[in-house]
Amino acid sequence: MRRYNKQFLGNTEKKEVHDLDNEKTGPNQCQINEIIIAGHAKSFEPDTLDQAHREGYDNCAYCIGSSKR
Ligand SMILES: [Zn+2]
């Protein structure tokens, strides 16, 4: 159910990365729609968690976990 043609989506405002294959849709969870609507969505090239980390993004606590902050 990807609305986005990528697995990982970064929130440029919070510098957090989400795994869209494991998106959590509860209140105050991933809020992917809100990120996209606000224009804060970013994809990674290559589309990997490692790349997101290299760019300074932290894991979302809901869909990835193990936040490093
Ligand atoms: Zn998330």
N, CA, C, O and the ligand as a Tripos MOL2 file, in Angstrom:
@<TRIPOS>MOLECULE
protein
  277   275    70     0     0
PROTEIN
NO_CHARGES

@<TRIPOS>ATOM
      1 N           0.8320   -1.2090    0.0000 N.3       1 MET1
      2 CA          0.0000    0.0000    0.0000 C.3       1 MET1
      3 C           0.8640    1.2560    0.0000 C.2       1 MET1
      4 O           0.6460    2.1670    0.7990 O.2       1 MET1
      5 N           1.8140    1.2990   -0.8710 N.am      2 ARG2
      6 CA          2.6690    2.4850   -0.8950 C.3       2 ARG2
      7 C           2.0220    3.6030   -1.6850 C.2       2 ARG2
      8 O           1.6240    3.4050   -2.8330 O.2       2 ARG2
      9 N           1.9150    4.7720   -1.0840 N.am      3 ARG3
     10 CA          1.4680    5.9320   -1.8120 C.3       3 ARG3
     11 C           2.6660    6.6380   -2.4260 C.2       3 ARG3
     12 O           2.5370    7.6490   -3.1160 O.2       3 ARG3
     13 N           3.8030    6.0870   -2.1590 N.am      4 TYR4
     14 CA          5.0490    6.7280   -2.5190 C.3       4 TYR4
     15 C           5.8740    5.6160   -3.1450 C.2       4 TYR4
     16 O           5.8680    4.4940   -2.6390 O.2       4 TYR4
     17 N           6.5490    5.8820   -4.1780 N.am      5 ASN5
     18 CA          7.2100    4.8350   -4.9350 C.3       5 ASN5
     19 C           8.5720    4.4460   -4.3570 C.2       5 ASN5
     20 O           9.5100    4.1520   -5.0980 O.2       5 ASN5
     21 N           8.6650    4.4470   -3.0480 N.am      6 LYS6
     22 CA          9.9170    4.1660   -2.3590 C.3       6 LYS6
     23 C           9.6080    3.3870   -1.0940 C.2       6 LYS6
     24 O           8.4710    3.3870   -0.6230 O.2       6 LYS6
     25 N          10.6060    2.7310   -0.5460 N.am      7 GLN7
     26 CA         10.3960    2.0770    0.7510 C.3       7 GLN7
     27 C          10.6220    3.0590    1.8900 C.2       7 GLN7
     28 O           9.8710    3.0690    2.8660 O.2       7 GLN7
     29 N          11.6510    3.8800    1.7690 N.am      8 PHE8
     30 CA         11.9950    4.7750    2.8760 C.3       8 PHE8
     31 C          11.6540    6.2180    2.5420 C.2       8 PHE8
     32 O          11.9130    6.6970    1.4380 O.2       8 PHE8
     33 N          11.0740    6.8940    3.5070 N.am      9 LEU9
     34 CA         10.6810    8.2820    3.3310 C.3       9 LEU9
     35 C          11.2320    9.0920    4.5010 C.2       9 LEU9
     36 O          11.0110    8.7470    5.6620 O.2       9 LEU9
     37 N          11.9360   10.1470    4.1960 N.am     10 GLY10
     38 CA         12.4830   11.0060    5.2360 C.3      10 GLY10
     39 C          11.5640   12.1850    5.4870 C.2      10 GLY10
     40 O          10.9540   12.7270    4.5650 O.2      10 GLY10
     41 N          11.4770   12.5750    6.7570 N.am     11 ASN11
     42 CA         10.7680   13.7930    7.1380 C.3      11 ASN11
     43 C          11.8430   14.8630    7.3260 C.2      11 ASN11
     44 O          12.5960   14.8360    8.3000 O.2      11 ASN11
     45 N          11.9040   15.7980    6.3910 N.am     12 THR12
     46 CA         12.9870   16.7840    6.4170 C.3      12 THR12
     47 C          12.8630   17.7330    7.6000 C.2      12 THR12
     48 O          13.8440   18.3650    7.9910 O.2      12 THR12
     49 N          11.6720   17.8380    8.1710 N.am     13 GLU13
     50 CA         11.4910   18.7320    9.3060 C.3      13 GLU13
     51 C          12.0660   18.1120   10.5810 C.2      13 GLU13
     52 O          12.7850   18.7700   11.3320 O.2      13 GLU13
     53 N          11.7340   16.8180   10.8190 N.am     14 LYS14
     54 CA         12.1850   16.1620   12.0430 C.3      14 LYS14
     55 C          13.4560   15.3590   11.8420 C.2      14 LYS14
     56 O          14.0270   14.8490   12.8060 O.2      14 LYS14
     57 N          13.9020   15.2410   10.6040 N.am     15 LYS15
     58 CA         15.0840   14.4340   10.2970 C.3      15 LYS15
     59 C          14.8830   12.9940   10.7790 C.2      15 LYS15
     60 O          15.7600   12.3960   11.4020 O.2      15 LYS15
     61 N          13.6970   12.4610   10.4690 N.am     16 GLU16
     62 CA         13.3960   11.0800   10.8000 C.3      16 GLU16
     63 C          13.1080   10.3260    9.5160 C.2      16 GLU16
     64 O          12.6010   10.8890    8.5450 O.2      16 GLU16
     65 N          13.4430    9.0340    9.5260 N.am     17 VAL17
     66 CA         13.1760    8.2040    8.3590 C.3      17 VAL17
     67 C          12.1180    7.1630    8.7140 C.2      17 VAL17
     68 O          12.1370    6.5890    9.8030 O.2      17 VAL17
     69 N          11.1920    6.9260    7.7780 N.am     18 HIS18
     70 CA         10.1120    5.9600    7.9540 C.3      18 HIS18
     71 C          10.2420    4.8340    6.9410 C.2      18 HIS18
     72 O          10.6900    5.0360    5.8130 O.2      18 HIS18
     73 N           9.8340    3.6290    7.3750 N.am     19 ASP19
     74 CA          9.7720    2.4670    6.4960 C.3      19 ASP19
     75 C           8.3220    2.3110    6.0400 C.2      19 ASP19
     76 O           7.4650    1.8810    6.8130 O.2      19 ASP19
     77 N           8.0550    2.6570    4.8000 N.am     20 LEU20
     78 CA          6.6630    2.6660    4.3300 C.3      20 LEU20
     79 C           6.0760    1.2670    4.2370 C.2      20 LEU20
     80 O           4.8550    1.1200    4.1910 O.2      20 LEU20
     81 N           6.9100    0.2410    4.2080 N.am     21 ASP21
     82 CA          6.3890   -1.1350    4.2120 C.3      21 ASP21
     83 C           5.8720   -1.5240    5.5930 C.2      21 ASP21
     84 O           5.1960   -2.5420    5.7390 O.2      21 ASP21
     85 N           6.1870   -0.7180    6.6050 N.am     22 ASN22
     86 CA          5.7880   -1.0270    7.9710 C.3      22 ASN22
     87 C           5.1200    0.1930    8.6150 C.2      22 ASN22
     88 O           5.1620    0.3730    9.8320 O.2      22 ASN22
     89 N           4.5110    1.0160    7.7770 N.am     23 GLU23
     90 CA          3.9190    2.2680    8.2410 C.3      23 GLU23
     91 C           2.8670    2.0460    9.3280 C.2      23 GLU23
     92 O           2.0120    1.1690    9.2050 O.2      23 GLU23
     93 N           2.9370    2.8460   10.3900 N.am     24 LYS24
     94 CA          1.9420    2.8030   11.4540 C.3      24 LYS24
     95 C           1.0450    4.0290   11.3100 C.2      24 LYS24
     96 O           1.5240    5.1610   11.2420 O.2      24 LYS24
     97 N          -0.2530    3.7880   11.2660 N.am     25 THR25
     98 CA         -1.1650    4.8670   10.8840 C.3      25 THR25
     99 C          -1.9670    5.4350   12.0520 C.2      25 THR25
    100 O          -2.8950    6.2130   11.8290 O.2      25 THR25
    101 N          -1.6350    5.0670   13.2950 N.am     26 GLY26
    102 CA         -2.3530    5.6100   14.4460 C.3      26 GLY26
    103 C          -2.0440    7.0760   14.6550 C.2      26 GLY26
    104 O          -1.1010    7.6110   14.0740 O.2      26 GLY26
    105 N          -2.8580    7.7340   15.5020 N.am     27 PRO27
    106 CA         -2.6060    9.1420   15.7970 C.3      27 PRO27
    107 C          -1.2100    9.3270   16.3880 C.2      27 PRO27
    108 O          -0.7760    8.5380   17.2270 O.2      27 PRO27
    109 N          -0.5320   10.3380   15.9610 N.am     28 ASN28
    110 CA          0.8220   10.6370   16.4540 C.3      28 ASN28
    111 C           1.8370    9.5470   16.1430 C.2      28 ASN28
    112 O           2.9020    9.5030   16.7590 O.2      28 ASN28
    113 N           1.5250    8.6720   15.2020 N.am     29 GLN29
    114 CA          2.5470    7.7090   14.7730 C.3      29 GLN29
    115 C           3.2470    8.2550   13.5370 C.2      29 GLN29
    116 O           3.7450    9.3800   13.5640 O.2      29 GLN29
    117 N           3.2950    7.4950   12.4670 N.am     30 CYS30
    118 CA          4.1310    7.9490   11.3440 C.3      30 CYS30
    119 C           3.6270    9.2280   10.6700 C.2      30 CYS30
    120 O           4.4220   10.1060   10.3350 O.2      30 CYS30
    121 N           2.3270    9.3330   10.4740 N.am     31 GLN31
    122 CA          1.7450   10.5290    9.8480 C.3      31 GLN31
    123 C           2.3610   10.8260    8.4850 C.2      31 GLN31
    124 O           2.7220   11.9600    8.1700 O.2      31 GLN31
    125 N           2.4660    9.7680    7.6950 N.am     32 ILE32
    126 CA          3.0790    9.9150    6.3730 C.3      32 ILE32
    127 C           2.3040   10.9080    5.5070 C.2      32 ILE32
    128 O           2.9000   11.7410    4.8240 O.2      32 ILE32
    129 N           0.9790   10.8170    5.5390 N.am     33 ASN33
    130 CA          0.1900   11.7560    4.7280 C.3      33 ASN33
    131 C           0.5030   13.1960    5.0860 C.2      33 ASN33
    132 O           0.6650   14.0510    4.2160 O.2      33 ASN33
    133 N           0.5850   13.4500    6.4000 N.am     34 GLU34
    134 CA          0.8550   14.8110    6.8540 C.3      34 GLU34
    135 C           2.2310   15.2790    6.3910 C.2      34 GLU34
    136 O           2.4120   16.4380    6.0180 O.2      34 GLU34
    137 N           3.1980   14.3620    6.4190 N.am     35 ILE35
    138 CA          4.5480   14.7290    5.9780 C.3      35 ILE35
    139 C           4.5270   15.1290    4.5050 C.2      35 ILE35
    140 O           5.1200   16.1300    4.1020 O.2      35 ILE35
    141 N           3.8200   14.3110    3.7100 N.am     36 ILE36
    142 CA          3.7850   14.5810    2.2660 C.3      36 ILE36
    143 C           3.0410   15.8850    1.9950 C.2      36 ILE36
    144 O           3.4930   16.7130    1.2040 O.2      36 ILE36
    145 N           1.8980   16.0610    2.6570 N.am     37 ILE37
    146 CA          1.0920   17.2670    2.4340 C.3      37 ILE37
    147 C           1.8730   18.5180    2.8330 C.2      37 ILE37
    148 O           1.7890   19.5500    2.1680 O.2      37 ILE37
    149 N           2.6330   18.4160    3.9220 N.am     38 ALA38
    150 CA          3.4020   19.5680    4.3980 C.3      38 ALA38
    151 C           4.6280   19.8440    3.5270 C.2      38 ALA38
    152 O           5.2970   20.8630    3.6950 O.2      38 ALA38
    153 N           4.9160   18.9330    2.5980 N.am     39 GLY39
    154 CA          6.0760   19.1310    1.7320 C.3      39 GLY39
    155 C           7.3800   18.7780    2.4070 C.2      39 GLY39
    156 O           8.4370   19.2650    2.0030 O.2      39 GLY39
    157 N           7.3280   17.9380    3.4310 N.am     40 HIS40
    158 CA          8.5340   17.5630    4.1630 C.3      40 HIS40
    159 C           9.0540   16.1720    3.7930 C.2      40 HIS40
    160 O           9.9570   15.6480    4.4450 O.2      40 HIS40
    161 N           8.4840   15.5860    2.7560 N.am     41 ALA41
    162 CA          8.8880   14.2280    2.3730 C.3      41 ALA41
    163 C          10.1490   14.2560    1.5260 C.2      41 ALA41
    164 O          10.3280   15.1140    0.6610 O.2      41 ALA41
    165 N          11.0120   13.2970    1.7990 N.am     42 LYS42
    166 CA         12.2500   13.1820    1.0480 C.3      42 LYS42
    167 C          12.5090   11.7080    0.7870 C.2      42 LYS42
    168 O          12.2860   10.8740    1.6640 O.2      42 LYS42
    169 N          12.9800   11.3780   -0.4180 N.am     43 SER43
    170 CA         13.3700    9.9960   -0.6840 C.3      43 SER43
    171 C          14.8850    9.9150   -0.6800 C.2      43 SER43
    172 O          15.5820   10.9290   -0.7060 O.2      43 SER43
    173 N          15.3730    8.6950   -0.6480 N.am     44 PHE44
    174 CA         16.8140    8.4860   -0.5670 C.3      44 PHE44
    175 C          17.3040    7.7360   -1.8020 C.2      44 PHE44
    176 O          16.5840    6.9210   -2.3780 O.2      44 PHE44
    177 N          18.4970    8.0160   -2.1840 N.am     45 GLU45
    178 CA         19.0960    7.3670   -3.3490 C.3      45 GLU45
    179 C          20.5000    6.8990   -2.9760 C.2      45 GLU45
    180 O          21.3890    7.7330   -2.8030 O.2      45 GLU45
    181 N          20.7280    5.5930   -2.8460 N.am     46 PRO46
    182 CA         19.7570    4.4990   -3.0000 C.3      46 PRO46
    183 C          18.7220    4.4780   -1.8780 C.2      46 PRO46
    184 O          18.9200    5.0760   -0.8200 O.2      46 PRO46
    185 N          17.6320    3.7880   -2.1260 N.am     47 ASP47
    186 CA         16.4810    3.7420   -1.2220 C.3      47 ASP47
    187 C          16.7400    2.7350   -0.0970 C.2      47 ASP47
    188 O          16.1020    1.6840   -0.0290 O.2      47 ASP47
    189 N          17.6830    3.0750    0.7810 N.am     48 THR48
    190 CA         18.0420    2.1470    1.8650 C.3      48 THR48
    191 C          18.1090    2.9010    3.1890 C.2      48 THR48
    192 O          18.2780    4.1200    3.2290 O.2      48 THR48
    193 N          17.9690    2.1320    4.2790 N.am     49 LEU49
    194 CA         18.0680    2.7220    5.6090 C.3      49 LEU49
    195 C          19.4860    3.2430    5.8580 C.2      49 LEU49
    196 O          19.6810    4.2770    6.4970 O.2      49 LEU49
    197 N          20.4600    2.5120    5.3450 N.am     50 ASP50
    198 CA         21.8470    2.9630    5.4970 C.3      50 ASP50
    199 C          22.0450    4.3520    4.9150 C.2      50 ASP50
    200 O          22.7080    5.2010    5.5110 O.2      50 ASP50
    201 N          21.4670    4.5690    3.7530 N.am     51 GLN51
    202 CA         21.6240    5.8760    3.1120 C.3      51 GLN51
    203 C          20.9620    6.9660    3.9510 C.2      51 GLN51
    204 O          21.5060    8.0620    4.0880 O.2      51 GLN51
    205 N          19.8020    6.6740    4.5040 N.am     52 ALA52
    206 CA         19.1180    7.6530    5.3630 C.3      52 ALA52
    207 C          20.0000    7.9980    6.5620 C.2      52 ALA52
    208 O          20.1200    9.1630    6.9410 O.2      52 ALA52
    209 N          20.6140    6.9740    7.1520 N.am     53 HIS53
    210 CA         21.5020    7.2190    8.2960 C.3      53 HIS53
    211 C          22.7030    8.0460    7.8710 C.2      53 HIS53
    212 O          23.1310    8.9410    8.6000 O.2      53 HIS53
    213 N          23.2530    7.7540    6.6950 N.am     54 ARG54
    214 CA         24.4020    8.5260    6.2170 C.3      54 ARG54
    215 C          24.0540    9.9980    6.0730 C.2      54 ARG54
    216 O          24.9080   10.8680    6.2430 O.2      54 ARG54
    217 N          22.7760   10.2740    5.7540 N.am     55 GLU55
    218 CA         22.3520   11.6660    5.5890 C.3      55 GLU55
    219 C          21.8780   12.2810    6.9060 C.2      55 GLU55
    220 O          21.3540   13.3950    6.9240 O.2      55 GLU55
    221 N          22.0640   11.5500    8.0050 N.am     56 GLY56
    222 CA         21.7760   12.1120    9.3170 C.3      56 GLY56
    223 C          20.3620   11.9130    9.8060 C.2      56 GLY56
    224 O          19.9430   12.5660   10.7610 O.2      56 GLY56
    225 N          19.6080   11.0160    9.1670 N.am     57 TYR57
    226 CA         18.2310   10.7640    9.5920 C.3      57 TYR57
    227 C          18.1940    9.7050   10.6880 C.2      57 TYR57
    228 O          18.9560    8.7390   10.6730 O.2      57 TYR57
    229 N          17.2700    9.9190   11.6560 N.am     58 ASP58
    230 CA         17.0930    8.9820   12.7620 C.3      58 ASP58
    231 C          15.8780    8.1070   12.4680 C.2      58 ASP58
    232 O          14.9730    8.5170   11.7420 O.2      58 ASP58
    233 N          15.8620    6.8910   13.0390 N.am     59 ASN59
    234 CA         14.7480    5.9720   12.8110 C.3      59 ASN59
    235 C          13.4670    6.4790   13.4470 C.2      59 ASN59
    236 O          13.4850    7.0160   14.5550 O.2      59 ASN59
    237 N          12.3580    6.3090   12.7480 N.am     60 CYS60
    238 CA         11.0400    6.5290   13.3610 C.3      60 CYS60
    239 C          10.8490    5.4580   14.4210 C.2      60 CYS60
    240 O          11.1390    4.2860   14.1830 O.2      60 CYS60
    241 N          10.3560    5.8590   15.6000 N.am     61 ALA61
    242 CA         10.1860    4.9180   16.7090 C.3      61 ALA61
    243 C           9.0810    3.9040   16.4310 C.2      61 ALA61
    244 O           9.0670    2.8330   17.0380 O.2      61 ALA61
    245 N           8.1520    4.2210   15.5240 N.am     62 TYR62
    246 CA          6.9790    3.3570   15.3010 C.3      62 TYR62
    247 C           7.2220    2.3240   14.2090 C.2      62 TYR62
    248 O           6.9260    1.1460   14.4070 O.2      62 TYR62
    249 N           7.7460    2.7300   13.0760 N.am     63 CYS63
    250 CA          7.8270    1.7930   11.9600 C.3      63 CYS63
    251 C           9.2060    1.1410   11.8590 C.2      63 CYS63
    252 O           9.3340    0.1030   11.2100 O.2      63 CYS63
    253 N          10.2180    1.7020   12.4660 N.am     64 ILE64
    254 CA         11.5630    1.1100   12.4230 C.3      64 ILE64
    255 C          12.0440    0.7950   13.8270 C.2      64 ILE64
    256 O          12.4950   -0.3210   14.0860 O.2      64 ILE64
    257 N          11.9580    1.7590   14.7410 N.am     65 GLY65
    258 CA         12.3920    1.5340   16.1080 C.3      65 GLY65
    259 C          13.8770    1.7370   16.2680 C.2      65 GLY65
    260 O          14.5670    2.1210   15.3230 O.2      65 GLY65
    261 N          14.3730    1.4800   17.4660 N.am     66 SER66
    262 CA         15.7940    1.6340   17.7620 C.3      66 SER66
    263 C          16.2930    3.0330   17.4230 C.2      66 SER66
    264 O          17.3510    3.2000   16.8160 O.2      66 SER66
    265 N          15.5180    4.0290   17.8240 N.am     67 SER67
    266 CA         15.9610    5.3970   17.6130 C.3      67 SER67
    267 C          17.3140    5.5940   18.2740 C.2      67 SER67
    268 O          17.5650    5.0920   19.3690 O.2      67 SER67
    269 N          18.1600    6.3140   17.6120 N.am     68 LYS68
    270 CA         19.5020    6.5300   18.1600 C.3      68 LYS68
    271 C          19.5840    7.8520   18.9360 C.2      68 LYS68
    272 O          20.6540    8.2190   19.4230 O.2      68 LYS68
    273 N          18.4710    8.5570   19.0510 N.am     69 ARG69
    274 CA         18.4830    9.8060   19.8070 C.3      69 ARG69
    275 C          18.1330    9.5960   21.2640 C.2      69 ARG69
    276 O          18.1000   10.5550   22.0360 O.2      69 ARG69
    277 ZN          7.3710    5.8250   10.9350 Zn       70 ZN70
@<TRIPOS>BOND
     1     1     2 1
     2     2     3 1
     3     3     4 2
     4     3     5 am
     5     5     6 1
     6     6     7 1
     7     7     8 2
     8     7     9 am
     9     9    10 1
    10    10    11 1
    11    11    12 2
    12    11    13 am
    13    13    14 1
    14    14    15 1
    15    15    16 2
    16    15    17 am
    17    17    18 1
    18    18    19 1
    19    19    20 2
    20    19    21 am
    21    21    22 1
    22    22    23 1
    23    23    24 2
    24    23    25 am
    25    25    26 1
    26    26    27 1
    27    27    28 2
    28    27    29 am
    29    29    30 1
    30    30    31 1
    31    31    32 2
    32    31    33 am
    33    33    34 1
    34    34    35 1
    35    35    36 2
    36    35    37 am
    37    37    38 1
    38    38    39 1
    39    39    40 2
    40    39    41 am
    41    41    42 1
    42    42    43 1
    43    43    44 2
    44    43    45 am
    45    45    46 1
    46    46    47 1
    47    47    48 2
    48    47    49 am
    49    49    50 1
    50    50    51 1
    51    51    52 2
    52    51    53 am
    53    53    54 1
    54    54    55 1
    55    55    56 2
    56    55    57 am
    57    57    58 1
    58    58    59 1
    59    59    60 2
    60    59    61 am
    61    61    62 1
    62    62    63 1
    63    63    64 2
    64    63    65 am
    65    65    66 1
    66    66    67 1
    67    67    68 2
    68    67    69 am
    69    69    70 1
    70    70    71 1
    71    71    72 2
    72    71    73 am
    73    73    74 1
    74    74    75 1
    75    75    76 2
    76    75    77 am
    77    77    78 1
    78    78    79 1
    79    79    80 2
    80    79    81 am
    81    81    82 1
    82    82    83 1
    83    83    84 2
    84    83    85 am
    85    85    86 1
    86    86    87 1
    87    87    88 2
    88    87    89 am
    89    89    90 1
    90    90    91 1
    91    91    92 2
    92    91    93 am
    93    93    94 1
    94    94    95 1
    95    95    96 2
    96    95    97 am
    97    97    98 1
    98    98    99 1
    99    99   100 2
   100    99   101 am
   101   101   102 1
   102   102   103 1
   103   103   104 2
   104   103   105 am
   105   105   106 1
   106   106   107 1
   107   107   108 2
   108   107   109 am
   109   109   110 1
   110   110   111 1
   111   111   112 2
   112   111   113 am
   113   113   114 1
   114   114   115 1
   115   115   116 2
   116   115   117 am
   117   117   118 1
   118   118   119 1
   119   119   120 2
   120   119   121 am
   121   121   122 1
   122   122   123 1
   123   123   124 2
   124   123   125 am
   125   125   126 1
   126   126   127 1
   127   127   128 2
   128   127   129 am
   129   129   130 1
   130   130   131 1
   131   131   132 2
   132   131   133 am
   133   133   134 1
   134   134   135 1
   135   135   136 2
   136   135   137 am
   137   137   138 1
   138   138   139 1
   139   139   140 2
   140   139   141 am
   141   141   142 1
   142   142   143 1
   143   143   144 2
   144   143   145 am
   145   145   146 1
   146   146   147 1
   147   147   148 2
   148   147   149 am
   149   149   150 1
   150   150   151 1
   151   151   152 2
   152   151   153 am
   153   153   154 1
   154   154   155 1
   155   155   156 2
   156   155   157 am
   157   157   158 1
   158   158   159 1
   159   159   160 2
   160   159   161 am
   161   161   162 1
   162   162   163 1
   163   163   164 2
   164   163   165 am
   165   165   166 1
   166   166   167 1
   167   167   168 2
   168   167   169 am
   169   169   170 1
   170   170   171 1
   171   171   172 2
   172   171   173 am
   173   173   174 1
   174   174   175 1
   175   175   176 2
   176   175   177 am
   177   177   178 1
   178   178   179 1
   179   179   180 2
   180   179   181 am
   181   181   182 1
   182   182   183 1
   183   183   184 2
   184   183   185 am
   185   185   186 1
   186   186   187 1
   187   187   188 2
   188   187   189 am
   189   189   190 1
   190   190   191 1
   191   191   192 2
   192   191   193 am
   193   193   194 1
   194   194   195 1
   195   195   196 2
   196   195   197 am
   197   197   198 1
   198   198   199 1
   199   199   200 2
   200   199   201 am
   201   201   202 1
   202   202   203 1
   203   203   204 2
   204   203   205 am
   205   205   206 1
   206   206   207 1
   207   207   208 2
   208   207   209 am
   209   209   210 1
   210   210   211 1
   211   211   212 2
   212   211   213 am
   213   213   214 1
   214   214   215 1
   215   215   216 2
   216   215   217 am
   217   217   218 1
   218   218   219 1
   219   219   220 2
   220   219   221 am
   221   221   222 1
   222   222   223 1
   223   223   224 2
   224   223   225 am
   225   225   226 1
   226   226   227 1
   227   227   228 2
   228   227   229 am
   229   229   230 1
   230   230   231 1
   231   231   232 2
   232   231   233 am
   233   233   234 1
   234   234   235 1
   235   235   236 2
   236   235   237 am
   237   237   238 1
   238   238   239 1
   239   239   240 2
   240   239   241 am
   241   241   242 1
   242   242   243 1
   243   243   244 2
   244   243   245 am
   245   245   246 1
   246   246   247 1
   247   247   248 2
   248   247   249 am
   249   249   250 1
   250   250   251 1
   251   251   252 2
   252   251   253 am
   253   253   254 1
   254   254   255 1
   255   255   256 2
   256   255   257 am
   257   257   258 1
   258   258   259 1
   259   259   260 2
   260   259   261 am
   261   261   262 1
   262   262   263 1
   263   263   264 2
   264   263   265 am
   265   265   266 1
   266   266   267 1
   267   267   268 2
   268   267   269 am
   269   269   270 1
   270   270   271 1
   271   271   272 2
   272   271   273 am
   273   273   274 1
   274   274   275 1
   275   275   276 2
@<TRIPOS>SUBSTRUCTURE
     1 MET1         2 RESIDUE 1 A MET
     2 ARG2         6 RESIDUE 1 A ARG
     3 ARG3        10 RESIDUE 1 A ARG
     4 TYR4        14 RESIDUE 1 A TYR
     5 ASN5        18 RESIDUE 1 A ASN
     6 LYS6        22 RESIDUE 1 A LYS
     7 GLN7        26 RESIDUE 1 A GLN
     8 PHE8        30 RESIDUE 1 A PHE
     9 LEU9        34 RESIDUE 1 A LEU
    10 GLY10       38 RESIDUE 1 A GLY
    11 ASN11       42 RESIDUE 1 A ASN
    12 THR12       46 RESIDUE 1 A THR
    13 GLU13       50 RESIDUE 1 A GLU
    14 LYS14       54 RESIDUE 1 A LYS
    15 LYS15       58 RESIDUE 1 A LYS
    16 GLU16       62 RESIDUE 1 A GLU
    17 VAL17       66 RESIDUE 1 A VAL
    18 HIS18       70 RESIDUE 1 A HIS
    19 ASP19       74 RESIDUE 1 A ASP
    20 LEU20       78 RESIDUE 1 A LEU
    21 ASP21       82 RESIDUE 1 A ASP
    22 ASN22       86 RESIDUE 1 A ASN
    23 GLU23       90 RESIDUE 1 A GLU
    24 LYS24       94 RESIDUE 1 A LYS
    25 THR25       98 RESIDUE 1 A THR
    26 GLY26      102 RESIDUE 1 A GLY
    27 PRO27      106 RESIDUE 1 A PRO
    28 ASN28      110 RESIDUE 1 A ASN
    29 GLN29      114 RESIDUE 1 A GLN
    30 CYS30      118 RESIDUE 1 A CYS
    31 GLN31      122 RESIDUE 1 A GLN
    32 ILE32      126 RESIDUE 1 A ILE
    33 ASN33      130 RESIDUE 1 A ASN
    34 GLU34      134 RESIDUE 1 A GLU
    35 ILE35      138 RESIDUE 1 A ILE
    36 ILE36      142 RESIDUE 1 A ILE
    37 ILE37      146 RESIDUE 1 A ILE
    38 ALA38      150 RESIDUE 1 A ALA
    39 GLY39      154 RESIDUE 1 A GLY
    40 HIS40      158 RESIDUE 1 A HIS
    41 ALA41      162 RESIDUE 1 A ALA
    42 LYS42      166 RESIDUE 1 A LYS
    43 SER43      170 RESIDUE 1 A SER
    44 PHE44      174 RESIDUE 1 A PHE
    45 GLU45      178 RESIDUE 1 A GLU
    46 PRO46      182 RESIDUE 1 A PRO
    47 ASP47      186 RESIDUE 1 A ASP
    48 THR48      190 RESIDUE 1 A THR
    49 LEU49      194 RESIDUE 1 A LEU
    50 ASP50      198 RESIDUE 1 A ASP
    51 GLN51      202 RESIDUE 1 A GLN
    52 ALA52      206 RESIDUE 1 A ALA
    53 HIS53      210 RESIDUE 1 A HIS
    54 ARG54      214 RESIDUE 1 A ARG
    55 GLU55      218 RESIDUE 1 A GLU
    56 GLY56      222 RESIDUE 1 A GLY
    57 TYR57      226 RESIDUE 1 A TYR
    58 ASP58      230 RESIDUE 1 A ASP
    59 ASN59      234 RESIDUE 1 A ASN
    60 CYS60      238 RESIDUE 1 A CYS
    61 ALA61      242 RESIDUE 1 A ALA
    62 TYR62      246 RESIDUE 1 A TYR
    63 CYS63      250 RESIDUE 1 A CYS
    64 ILE64      254 RESIDUE 1 A ILE
    65 GLY65      258 RESIDUE 1 A GLY
    66 SER66      262 RESIDUE 1 A SER
    67 SER67      266 RESIDUE 1 A SER
    68 LYS68      270 RESIDUE 1 A LYS
    69 ARG69      274 RESIDUE 1 A ARG
    70 ZN70       277 GROUP 0 **** ****
